[in-house]
Amino acid sequence: YTQGSSTQKLMVSGGFVEVADDRVSVLAEVAETADEINVEKAKLEREQAEKLLSQTSAEPAALAAAQASFDRAATRIMLATGADK
């Protein structure tokens, strides 16, 4: 988001977005700035999701949840480490 001349990136997860003219409204279950993200915790979450994704016997719903967890953790890591630039 932009406030004045400052721009802040957020990782958002879940919720809704509304776009109207030059305004965007976001109602999210989770919204984190880079400095709010615990990178070590995000790496652990990504590793756990990778293990679940490697289990070919897992149910489709479990695989979808693991993929969502992996994507969320990877995005958190990218934002916190500046790899999104």
HELIX and SHEET records of a PDB file:
HELIX    1   1 ALA A   34  GLU A   36  5                                   3    
HELIX    2   2 VAL A   39  LEU A   53  1                                  15    
HELIX    3   3 PRO A   60  THR A   81  1                                  22    
SHEET    1   A 2 THR A   2  GLN A   3  0                                        
SHEET    2   A 2 SER A   6  THR A   7 -1                                        
SHEET    1   B 2 LEU A  10  ALA A  20  0                                        
SHEET    2   B 2 ARG A  23  THR A  33 -1                                        
END                                                                             
